[in-house]
Amino acid sequence: MEAVTDDAPVELDEETLKSRRGRERRGKPIGRYMMCVSVSDGTTQIAVLEGRQLIEHYLSRPADDVSEIHGNVYLSKVQNVLPGMEAAFVDIGTPKNAVLYRGDLQYDEKEFGGKGRPRIEQVLRSRQTILAQVTKNPIAHKGARLTQEVSLPGRFVVLVPNSSTYGISKRLPESERKRLRNVLDRVKPKQHGVIVRTAAENITKEEIERDVRRLLTQWDEIENLAGRSQAPSLLYREPEMAFRFIREEFNKDFRGVVIDDPDMFNRVRTYVESVNPALVDRISYHNPETESLPLFERHHVHEQLRKALDRKVWLPSGGSLIIEHTEALTVIDVNTGKNVGRSSLEETVFRNNLEAAEEIARQLRLRDIGGIIVIDLLTWRSRPIVRRWPLRCERHWPGTRPELRSLTYPTWDCGDDP
């Protein structure tokens, strides 16, 4: 495939554009979510609203360039190889050395006779120069984590250079996976791996091919820069937060993206026009000089953020949640508070716990809480009612992060059988 040098959008017919735009009412898009992007003194904030309710908030400062390096690619130098830990410490130019584990090495199986995975000291040596990508940001006294299997994400595909990787998102319907498999067979470069993302649903072959070409050009630039650089040096930096979020999340479920910075607005609009022109009209500019209220004040973001910092969260019927953090886990206590109910105690407890299920899901997402989570529900006795609570959780928890859904499951004491 030849390199692409321009970002002109692929021409799409009106029927395709209409299906991409999603539902509309009186010419205005109907979407579940709204994204607000505010820029001030180099600091970028993103607020995601579901209806009028804040569900996610992101903040990026200039100082984050040192600590928020996930996805960056470095020409790095091996400092120490530790066979006993099956790891190597690698200098990538950050204050603390990064760590590269044996399982994240990339090597030619032919060099080692195809006899299983070689030991780390057989692949790496001290002072060796390698190309690696950050998979985990440095935290406190721990350095970043690295992999030698670089992956470059695009809008519709992920390019895995020098790999045989071949995959299609399992979240897509089987009929669409079959279509995309045929497309991938025709556009995949021989020497590189490609993974088709969920965003590629109903995307044309030409658009996917263009995304692949754009990433190939990006990889060529990384390799060329590596050839004339000295380790340690940065070869590729992940785009700023707003572009990452739009690349990963923005689709027809969003009724709009509102940005209060003219430069950011123009760059985001140009990017969306090149990768998904059907949604470019959903990008709008909030002019701070002419609007009566700042962007976040207009959508009550600051008010909801202040509430998100409180340990106590009120439920609609008067109950409450108390959210406590410890070093090992997060504890959420469910209380009736002002909720005295209207019928029986069992029904009051049940309704309170149902409201808690919905609000807990929102708070975990908004506060970015993970790890071990213990939920202390109000005690109930009826097993049929108890069994309905996980079903309600399944209705409200799909929006939370996948790792949260898989690692966290509420437990309770339902007492003896009636």
One Martini backbone bead per residue (centre of mass of N, CA, C, O) as a GRO file, in nm:
protein
  418
    1MET     BB    1   0.096   0.035   0.021
    2GLU     BB    2   0.048   0.361  -0.009
    3ALA     BB    3   0.088   0.660   0.101
    4VAL     BB    4  -0.078   0.908   0.286
    5THR     BB    5  -0.105   1.282   0.245
    6ASP     BB    6  -0.413   1.307   0.301
    7ASP     BB    7  -0.754   1.405   0.463
    8ALA     BB    8  -0.961   1.332   0.271
    9PRO     BB    9  -1.266   1.233   0.245
   10VAL     BB   10  -1.473   0.989   0.184
   11GLU     BB   11  -1.704   0.927  -0.045
   12LEU     BB   12  -2.056   0.940   0.030
   13ASP     BB   13  -2.359   0.844   0.031
   14GLU     BB   14  -2.661   0.946   0.154
   15GLU     BB   15  -2.748   0.678   0.288
   16THR     BB   16  -2.493   0.638   0.459
   17LEU     BB   17  -2.501   0.907   0.611
   18LYS     BB   18  -2.779   0.862   0.744
   19SER     BB   19  -2.700   0.604   0.909
   20ARG     BB   20  -2.466   0.750   1.070
   21ARG     BB   21  -2.635   0.978   1.213
   22GLY     BB   22  -2.902   0.875   1.289
   23ARG     BB   23  -3.120   1.008   1.484
   24GLU     BB   24  -3.393   1.245   1.421
   25ARG     BB   25  -3.540   1.576   1.518
   26ARG     BB   26  -3.603   1.831   1.333
   27GLY     BB   27  -3.284   1.807   1.238
   28LYS     BB   28  -3.201   1.684   1.516
   29PRO     BB   29  -3.010   1.512   1.715
   30ILE     BB   30  -3.036   1.188   1.874
   31GLY     BB   31  -2.886   1.142   2.196
   32ARG     BB   32  -2.752   1.022   2.494
   33TYR     BB   33  -2.501   1.213   2.453
   34MET     BB   34  -2.269   1.465   2.594
   35MET     BB   35  -1.991   1.679   2.499
   36CYS     BB   36  -1.758   1.869   2.701
   37VAL     BB   37  -1.505   2.117   2.607
   38SER     BB   38  -1.253   2.263   2.820
   39VAL     BB   39  -1.027   2.551   2.786
   40SER     BB   40  -0.758   2.650   3.030
   41ASP     BB   41  -0.440   2.724   3.056
   42GLY     BB   42  -0.384   2.420   2.919
   43THR     BB   43  -0.648   2.305   3.036
   44THR     BB   44  -0.837   2.001   3.004
   45GLN     BB   45  -1.193   1.935   2.987
   46ILE     BB   46  -1.419   1.650   3.024
   47ALA     BB   47  -1.773   1.612   2.971
   48VAL     BB   48  -2.018   1.356   3.033
   49LEU     BB   49  -2.356   1.334   2.927
   50GLU     BB   50  -2.667   1.194   3.051
   51GLY     BB   51  -2.840   1.408   2.951
   52ARG     BB   52  -2.788   1.595   3.257
   53GLN     BB   53  -2.588   1.378   3.355
   54LEU     BB   54  -2.297   1.315   3.509
   55ILE     BB   55  -2.053   1.040   3.418
   56GLU     BB   56  -1.788   1.200   3.310
   57HIS     BB   57  -1.437   1.296   3.396
   58TYR     BB   58  -1.168   1.495   3.251
   59LEU     BB   59  -0.808   1.569   3.309
   60SER     BB   60  -0.560   1.800   3.157
   61ARG     BB   61  -0.221   1.875   3.197
   62PRO     BB   62   0.093   1.971   3.116
   63ALA     BB   63   0.227   1.781   3.342
   64ASP     BB   64   0.120   1.501   3.213
   65ASP     BB   65   0.359   1.441   3.013
   66VAL     BB   66   0.515   1.267   3.234
   67SER     BB   67   0.274   1.060   3.342
   68GLU     BB   68   0.101   1.061   3.063
   69ILE     BB   69   0.231   0.784   2.852
   70HIS     BB   70   0.025   0.623   2.727
   71GLY     BB   71   0.131   0.497   2.400
   72ASN     BB   72   0.407   0.564   2.388
   73VAL     BB   73   0.707   0.584   2.185
   74TYR     BB   74   1.040   0.440   2.233
   75LEU     BB   75   1.379   0.494   2.237
   76SER     BB   76   1.559   0.254   2.420
   77LYS     BB   77   1.753   0.150   2.720
   78VAL     BB   78   1.908  -0.102   2.862
   79GLN     BB   79   2.012  -0.155   3.199
   80ASN     BB   80   1.865  -0.422   3.327
   81VAL     BB   81   1.887  -0.779   3.375
   82LEU     BB   82   1.638  -1.000   3.545
   83PRO     BB   83   1.598  -1.331   3.562
   84GLY     BB   84   1.441  -1.370   3.840
   85MET     BB   85   1.203  -1.159   3.721
   86GLU     BB   86   1.160  -1.150   3.417
   87ALA     BB   87   1.323  -0.864   3.372
   88ALA     BB   88   1.359  -0.513   3.264
   89PHE     BB   89   1.537  -0.218   3.278
   90VAL     BB   90   1.431   0.096   3.121
   91ASP     BB   91   1.534   0.373   2.934
   92ILE     BB   92   1.302   0.661   2.839
   93GLY     BB   93   1.353   0.955   2.998
   94THR     BB   94   1.251   0.915   3.275
   95PRO     BB   95   1.295   0.932   3.610
   96LYS     BB   96   1.200   0.632   3.576
   97ASN     BB   97   1.237   0.327   3.511
   98ALA     BB   98   1.128   0.091   3.311
   99VAL     BB   99   0.932  -0.212   3.252
  100LEU     BB  100   1.022  -0.541   3.107
  101TYR     BB  101   0.867  -0.826   3.031
  102ARG     BB  102   0.884  -1.132   2.895
  103GLY     BB  103   0.580  -1.128   2.778
  104ASP     BB  104   0.669  -0.839   2.608
  105LEU     BB  105   0.830  -0.963   2.397
  106GLN     BB  106   1.011  -0.937   2.081
  107TYR     BB  107   1.068  -1.213   1.851
  108ASP     BB  108   1.250  -1.455   1.670
  109GLU     BB  109   1.190  -1.788   1.656
  110LYS     BB  110   1.426  -1.880   1.467
  111GLU     BB  111   1.663  -1.796   1.666
  112PHE     BB  112   1.532  -2.029   1.889
  113GLY     BB  113   1.411  -2.296   1.735
  114GLY     BB  114   1.108  -2.315   1.840
  115LYS     BB  115   1.143  -2.363   2.187
  116GLY     BB  116   0.987  -2.150   2.285
  117ARG     BB  117   1.024  -1.925   2.525
  118PRO     BB  118   1.263  -1.726   2.596
  119ARG     BB  119   1.482  -1.590   2.781
  120ILE     BB  120   1.555  -1.270   2.861
  121GLU     BB  121   1.879  -1.299   2.840
  122GLN     BB  122   1.856  -1.395   2.530
  123VAL     BB  123   1.735  -1.108   2.420
  124LEU     BB  124   1.870  -0.929   2.640
  125ARG     BB  125   2.094  -0.646   2.703
  126SER     BB  126   2.301  -0.439   2.819
  127ARG     BB  127   2.269  -0.134   2.628
  128GLN     BB  128   2.034  -0.193   2.462
  129THR     BB  129   1.847  -0.106   2.177
  130ILE     BB  130   1.495  -0.023   2.186
  131LEU     BB  131   1.153  -0.066   2.099
  132ALA     BB  132   0.884   0.094   2.289
  133GLN     BB  133   0.571   0.069   2.475
  134VAL     BB  134   0.334   0.210   2.672
  135THR     BB  135   0.091   0.040   2.905
  136LYS     BB  136   0.182   0.195   3.182
  137ASN     BB  137   0.178   0.419   3.406
  138PRO     BB  138   0.331   0.586   3.631
  139ILE     BB  139   0.346   0.508   3.996
  140ALA     BB  140   0.498   0.674   4.200
  141HIS     BB  141   0.763   0.442   4.246
  142LYS     BB  142   0.667   0.344   3.969
  143GLY     BB  143   0.722   0.255   3.667
  144ALA     BB  144   0.674   0.193   3.364
  145ARG     BB  145   0.516  -0.009   3.122
  146LEU     BB  146   0.618  -0.245   2.870
  147THR     BB  147   0.630  -0.302   2.506
  148GLN     BB  148   0.724  -0.446   2.185
  149GLU     BB  149   0.418  -0.446   2.098
  150VAL     BB  150   0.307  -0.238   1.886
  151SER     BB  151   0.022  -0.003   1.889
  152LEU     BB  152  -0.195   0.166   1.643
  153PRO     BB  153  -0.460   0.372   1.675
  154GLY     BB  154  -0.757   0.411   1.515
  155ARG     BB  155  -1.081   0.440   1.431
  156PHE     BB  156  -1.113   0.125   1.297
  157VAL     BB  157  -0.810   0.045   1.361
  158VAL     BB  158  -0.529  -0.169   1.454
  159LEU     BB  159  -0.183  -0.145   1.441
  160VAL     BB  160   0.062  -0.428   1.424
  161PRO     BB  161   0.374  -0.429   1.399
  162ASN     BB  162   0.540  -0.705   1.321
  163SER     BB  163   0.270  -0.892   1.282
  164SER     BB  164   0.003  -1.158   1.281
  165THR     BB  165  -0.229  -1.008   1.362
  166TYR     BB  166  -0.591  -1.111   1.375
  167GLY     BB  167  -0.890  -0.905   1.411
  168ILE     BB  168  -1.233  -0.890   1.551
  169SER     BB  169  -1.474  -0.762   1.705
  170LYS     BB  170  -1.700  -0.928   1.933
  171ARG     BB  171  -1.930  -0.692   1.939
  172LEU     BB  172  -2.011  -0.789   1.672
  173PRO     BB  173  -2.190  -0.915   1.447
  174GLU     BB  174  -2.152  -1.188   1.253
  175SER     BB  175  -2.219  -1.057   0.978
  176GLU     BB  176  -2.012  -0.823   1.013
  177ARG     BB  177  -1.760  -0.995   1.057
  178LYS     BB  178  -1.765  -1.127   0.780
  179ARG     BB  179  -1.734  -0.870   0.613
  180LEU     BB  180  -1.467  -0.769   0.754
  181ARG     BB  181  -1.298  -1.013   0.678
  182ASN     BB  182  -1.296  -0.952   0.375
  183VAL     BB  183  -1.170  -0.674   0.400
  184LEU     BB  184  -0.910  -0.753   0.556
  185ASP     BB  185  -0.793  -0.944   0.337
  186ARG     BB  186  -0.746  -0.683   0.137
  187VAL     BB  187  -0.589  -0.461   0.350
  188LYS     BB  188  -0.376  -0.629   0.472
  189PRO     BB  189  -0.064  -0.627   0.557
  190LYS     BB  190   0.179  -0.867   0.556
  191GLN     BB  191   0.385  -0.745   0.798
  192HIS     BB  192   0.110  -0.679   0.950
  193GLY     BB  193  -0.119  -0.614   1.196
  194VAL     BB  194  -0.490  -0.636   1.244
  195ILE     BB  195  -0.757  -0.457   1.416
  196VAL     BB  196  -1.099  -0.451   1.437
  197ARG     BB  197  -1.326  -0.228   1.532
  198THR     BB  198  -1.638  -0.139   1.637
  199ALA     BB  199  -1.644   0.131   1.457
  200ALA     BB  200  -1.661  -0.048   1.173
  201GLU     BB  201  -1.950  -0.046   1.153
  202ASN     BB  202  -2.058   0.010   0.828
  203ILE     BB  203  -1.785   0.035   0.699
  204THR     BB  204  -1.599   0.089   0.441
  205LYS     BB  205  -1.333  -0.019   0.266
  206GLU     BB  206  -1.210   0.263   0.207
  207GLU     BB  207  -1.197   0.359   0.505
  208ILE     BB  208  -1.022   0.131   0.616
  209GLU     BB  209  -0.787   0.166   0.420
  210ARG     BB  210  -0.722   0.454   0.507
  211ASP     BB  211  -0.655   0.390   0.801
  212VAL     BB  212  -0.421   0.202   0.741
  213ARG     BB  213  -0.247   0.406   0.585
  214ARG     BB  214  -0.216   0.611   0.810
  215LEU     BB  215  -0.064   0.412   1.001
  216LEU     BB  216   0.170   0.346   0.812
  217THR     BB  217   0.280   0.631   0.805
  218GLN     BB  218   0.329   0.648   1.109
  219TRP     BB  219   0.533   0.411   1.121
  220ASP     BB  220   0.742   0.527   0.927
  221GLU     BB  221   0.807   0.774   1.105
  222ILE     BB  222   0.912   0.614   1.347
  223GLU     BB  223   1.142   0.463   1.203
  224ASN     BB  224   1.292   0.712   1.095
  225LEU     BB  225   1.343   0.843   1.374
  226ALA     BB  226   1.499   0.602   1.497
  227GLY     BB  227   1.742   0.612   1.283
  228ARG     BB  228   1.817   0.936   1.398
  229SER     BB  229   1.833   0.844   1.699
  230GLN     BB  230   1.884   0.859   2.053
  231ALA     BB  231   1.909   0.692   2.335
  232PRO     BB  232   1.665   0.838   2.479
  233SER     BB  233   1.347   0.868   2.286
  234LEU     BB  234   1.079   1.022   2.139
  235LEU     BB  235   0.861   0.904   1.870
  236TYR     BB  236   0.561   0.885   2.009
  237ARG     BB  237   0.258   1.066   2.069
  238GLU     BB  238  -0.020   1.082   2.203
  239PRO     BB  239  -0.286   1.237   2.176
  240GLU     BB  240  -0.479   1.437   2.303
  241MET     BB  241  -0.749   1.381   2.493
  242ALA     BB  242  -0.979   1.474   2.301
  243PHE     BB  243  -0.888   1.290   2.062
  244ARG     BB  244  -0.899   1.020   2.204
  245PHE     BB  245  -1.198   1.026   2.278
  246ILE     BB  246  -1.310   1.059   1.990
  247ARG     BB  247  -1.177   0.806   1.873
  248GLU     BB  248  -1.312   0.600   2.090
  249GLU     BB  249  -1.635   0.729   2.135
  250PHE     BB  250  -1.740   0.880   1.894
  251ASN     BB  251  -2.088   0.878   1.799
  252LYS     BB  252  -2.436   0.851   1.738
  253ASP     BB  253  -2.490   0.867   2.061
  254PHE     BB  254  -2.408   1.159   2.011
  255ARG     BB  255  -2.554   1.480   1.996
  256GLY     BB  256  -2.272   1.621   2.096
  257VAL     BB  257  -1.995   1.867   2.062
  258VAL     BB  258  -1.863   2.104   2.295
  259ILE     BB  259  -1.645   2.391   2.234
  260ASP     BB  260  -1.441   2.672   2.392
  261ASP     BB  261  -1.209   2.639   2.165
  262PRO     BB  262  -1.112   2.734   1.854
  263ASP     BB  263  -0.871   2.548   1.794
  264MET     BB  264  -0.998   2.283   1.888
  265PHE     BB  265  -1.246   2.292   1.708
  266ASN     BB  266  -1.101   2.287   1.430
  267ARG     BB  267  -0.940   2.020   1.474
  268VAL     BB  268  -1.178   1.832   1.537
  269ARG     BB  269  -1.344   1.883   1.282
  270THR     BB  270  -1.127   1.786   1.083
  271TYR     BB  271  -1.106   1.500   1.192
  272VAL     BB  272  -1.404   1.410   1.163
  273GLU     BB  273  -1.421   1.468   0.856
  274SER     BB  274  -1.205   1.236   0.785
  275VAL     BB  275  -1.356   0.981   0.954
  276ASN     BB  276  -1.677   1.116   1.012
  277PRO     BB  277  -1.880   1.314   0.829
  278ALA     BB  278  -2.170   1.255   0.954
  279LEU     BB  279  -2.070   1.411   1.247
  280VAL     BB  280  -1.967   1.710   1.205
  281ASP     BB  281  -2.239   1.872   1.293
  282ARG     BB  282  -2.188   1.797   1.613
  283ILE     BB  283  -1.978   2.021   1.606
  284SER     BB  284  -1.941   2.286   1.846
  285TYR     BB  285  -1.933   2.636   1.941
  286HIS     BB  286  -1.838   2.803   2.248
  287ASN     BB  287  -1.860   3.141   2.309
  288PRO     BB  288  -1.741   3.318   2.580
  289GLU     BB  289  -1.804   3.621   2.472
  290THR     BB  290  -2.130   3.566   2.397
  291GLU     BB  291  -2.199   3.400   2.624
  292SER     BB  292  -2.354   3.404   2.939
  293LEU     BB  293  -2.214   3.120   2.991
  294PRO     BB  294  -2.025   2.892   3.073
  295LEU     BB  295  -2.015   2.576   2.972
  296PHE     BB  296  -2.025   2.427   3.258
  297GLU     BB  297  -2.257   2.602   3.371
  298ARG     BB  298  -2.480   2.543   3.166
  299HIS     BB  299  -2.445   2.209   3.242
  300HIS     BB  300  -2.379   2.167   3.554
  301VAL     BB  301  -2.088   2.052   3.617
  302HIS     BB  302  -1.970   2.180   3.877
  303GLU     BB  303  -2.199   2.093   4.063
  304GLN     BB  304  -2.154   1.781   4.017
  305LEU     BB  305  -1.858   1.774   4.108
  306ARG     BB  306  -1.898   1.857   4.400
  307LYS     BB  307  -2.076   1.608   4.470
  308ALA     BB  308  -1.852   1.391   4.389
  309LEU     BB  309  -1.672   1.469   4.657
  310ASP     BB  310  -1.868   1.344   4.830
  311ARG     BB  311  -1.949   1.088   5.061
  312LYS     BB  312  -2.246   1.184   5.018
  313VAL     BB  313  -2.540   1.031   4.858
  314TRP     BB  314  -2.839   1.098   4.722
  315LEU     BB  315  -3.153   0.968   4.688
  316PRO     BB  316  -3.464   1.015   4.557
  317SER     BB  317  -3.624   0.887   4.834
  318GLY     BB  318  -3.386   0.963   5.077
  319GLY     BB  319  -3.159   0.809   5.053
  320SER     BB  320  -2.814   0.671   5.091
  321LEU     BB  321  -2.462   0.716   5.033
  322ILE     BB  322  -2.148   0.581   5.159
  323ILE     BB  323  -1.816   0.676   5.062
  324GLU     BB  324  -1.526   0.472   5.121
  325HIS     BB  325  -1.168   0.493   5.151
  326THR     BB  326  -0.904   0.266   5.114
  327GLU     BB  327  -0.614   0.106   5.041
  328ALA     BB  328  -0.777  -0.174   4.955
  329LEU     BB  329  -1.075  -0.033   4.942
  330THR     BB  330  -1.430   0.005   4.874
  331VAL     BB  331  -1.703   0.149   5.062
  332ILE     BB  332  -2.066   0.093   5.045
  333ASP     BB  333  -2.333   0.254   5.210
  334VAL     BB  334  -2.673   0.174   5.266
  335ASN     BB  335  -2.946   0.406   5.323
  336THR     BB  336  -3.260   0.536   5.406
  337GLY     BB  337  -3.306   0.779   5.581
  338LYS     BB  338  -3.591   0.952   5.456
  339ASN     BB  339  -3.699   0.666   5.378
  340VAL     BB  340  -4.032   0.534   5.473
  341GLY     BB  341  -4.240   0.478   5.281
  342ARG     BB  342  -4.581   0.311   5.200
  343SER     BB  343  -4.576   0.014   5.297
  344SER     BB  344  -4.350  -0.202   5.336
  345LEU     BB  345  -4.039  -0.276   5.443
  346GLU     BB  346  -3.955  -0.457   5.207
  347GLU     BB  347  -4.024  -0.248   4.984
  348THR     BB  348  -3.844  -0.019   5.084
  349VAL     BB  349  -3.577  -0.171   5.065
  350PHE     BB  350  -3.595  -0.246   4.769
  351ARG     BB  351  -3.613   0.041   4.648
  352ASN     BB  352  -3.350   0.144   4.771
  353ASN     BB  353  -3.163  -0.069   4.633
  354LEU     BB  354  -3.234   0.009   4.342
  355GLU     BB  355  -3.133   0.299   4.355
  356ALA     BB  356  -2.845   0.216   4.433
  357ALA     BB  357  -2.766   0.065   4.177
  358GLU     BB  358  -2.773   0.312   3.989
  359GLU     BB  359  -2.586   0.509   4.154
  360ILE     BB  360  -2.335   0.333   4.178
  361ALA     BB  361  -2.271   0.315   3.880
  362ARG     BB  362  -2.228   0.622   3.843
  363GLN     BB  363  -2.007   0.667   4.064
  364LEU     BB  364  -1.791   0.474   3.959
  365ARG     BB  365  -1.757   0.623   3.691
  366LEU     BB  366  -1.710   0.920   3.786
  367ARG     BB  367  -1.472   0.833   4.010
  368ASP     BB  368  -1.297   0.598   3.914
  369ILE     BB  369  -1.370   0.312   4.044
  370GLY     BB  370  -1.179   0.036   4.166
  371GLY     BB  371  -1.136  -0.277   4.247
  372ILE     BB  372  -1.236  -0.327   4.560
  373ILE     BB  373  -1.595  -0.369   4.627
  374VAL     BB  374  -1.811  -0.287   4.900
  375ILE     BB  375  -2.162  -0.365   4.952
  376ASP     BB  376  -2.399  -0.233   5.192
  377LEU     BB  377  -2.696  -0.344   5.219
  378LEU     BB  378  -3.003  -0.374   5.284
  379THR     BB  379  -3.184  -0.586   5.466
  380TRP     BB  380  -3.326  -0.896   5.349
  381ARG     BB  381  -3.553  -1.195   5.318
  382SER     BB  382  -3.650  -1.225   5.026
  383ARG     BB  383  -3.549  -1.413   4.767
  384PRO     BB  384  -3.706  -1.305   4.519
  385ILE     BB  385  -3.606  -1.014   4.564
  386VAL     BB  386  -3.302  -1.062   4.562
  387ARG     BB  387  -3.291  -1.167   4.257
  388ARG     BB  388  -3.362  -0.874   4.132
  389TRP     BB  389  -3.103  -0.705   4.180
  390PRO     BB  390  -2.899  -0.806   3.961
  391LEU     BB  391  -3.085  -0.726   3.724
  392ARG     BB  392  -3.064  -0.422   3.777
  393CYS     BB  393  -2.761  -0.401   3.743
  394GLU     BB  394  -2.753  -0.491   3.441
  395ARG     BB  395  -2.902  -0.228   3.343
  396HIS     BB  396  -2.677  -0.008   3.472
  397TRP     BB  397  -2.368  -0.142   3.420
  398PRO     BB  398  -2.280  -0.126   3.109
  399GLY     BB  399  -2.132   0.168   3.132
  400THR     BB  400  -1.913   0.042   3.260
  401ARG     BB  401  -1.629  -0.086   3.293
  402PRO     BB  402  -1.526  -0.399   3.216
  403GLU     BB  403  -1.341  -0.449   3.470
  404LEU     BB  404  -1.568  -0.385   3.673
  405ARG     BB  405  -1.777  -0.603   3.594
  406SER     BB  406  -1.573  -0.852   3.641
  407LEU     BB  407  -1.462  -0.776   3.953
  408THR     BB  408  -1.756  -0.681   4.046
  409TYR     BB  409  -1.968  -0.813   4.324
  410PRO     BB  410  -2.236  -0.814   4.501
  411THR     BB  411  -2.310  -0.875   4.844
  412TRP     BB  412  -2.534  -1.070   5.071
  413ASP     BB  413  -2.772  -1.098   5.341
  414CYS     BB  414  -3.085  -1.290   5.330
  415GLY     BB  415  -3.107  -1.507   5.513
  416ASP     BB  416  -3.363  -1.699   5.562
  417ASP     BB  417  -3.594  -1.888   5.464
  418PRO     BB  418  -3.943  -1.844   5.458
   0.00000   0.00000   0.00000
